[in-house]
Amino acid sequence: ISAVAETPRLPLPAVRTEWLIAPGMAGAAGAYSASSLETLVQCPLRWLLRYRAGLRPGARVAIASGVTLNGKLGHRLVEELHRCGALGDATCVREAASVHFDRLVREEAAVLLRPGQSSELSQLKLQLCRAVEVLSKVLTTAGLEVVGVEESMEASWRGGKLEGRLDLLLRDRTGAELVVDIKWGRSSYRALLENGQAVQLASYAALRRLHRGAESVPTAYFSLSRAELLSTQSEPFGSEDAVAGPCSSETWQRLEATIQLVEARIRDGHVPVAGVPRALPLIQACGAPANDGHPYLQLEPDAGCKHCDYPAICGRRWQESA
């Protein structure tokens, strides 16, 4: 038997702040969504791997839990209450919410019926039933009609199409439309509004404007866990406490300018990577001079890293384990 020879440990590949591809190789994106646009301005490499290369993790069978399950259940509760006509009726929404919640748990969230879960289930029921009751009251007080829940639509944009699914599409007494995005949490979404970084809300509003030819579409988040509406525009929603931040149309203008800049960089064969050591802020990585005058949208450097499937490709995982 031959002796086993020891070889020196090989160093991990160097982390790159930019990947190079053949110019024009990525091609133009035929379809955009709120999620893909957010990914594009978070980390172009992540966007390229997912939406242009089609690289996805292997299929995993997992049962939703925690805040993910809570949010899904809340969305379904709103949908069912709208379907039976109770969402817009503040007088009967409480009783209807209780009945539908119990049924949805049995049919779609039976994991909450496991032994030892009674306390958590009771708390969740109180939270969600209170949330939809508050939502119904907001709609009634402001004179808002629910046009659609989980409303799918698309519109022509940048030579392709912009598509999405709106959680709540509303109409006020004058016929003007509003969009509400339902979330479980609150603090992170409030921060997005304050900083003008609510990309998904801005995309939904732009989608509806393009689809209908409207001049403006007010937007808001609705937090299920806190039963609270969050918007930078108080009047259309009948809210006294507006979040101090730019409106969605301003965020969209900044987003469009940033997308144009990033896509031009990718067409030239340069794919910036965010969230790794020595990475420049995306705007600078795309070659924009500091005084070029465009109001770009700048997200946090690692904004897209938390839910990224590619840390072993970009090198972030190596850095964390080094």
Disulfide bonds with the S-S distance in Angstrom:
none
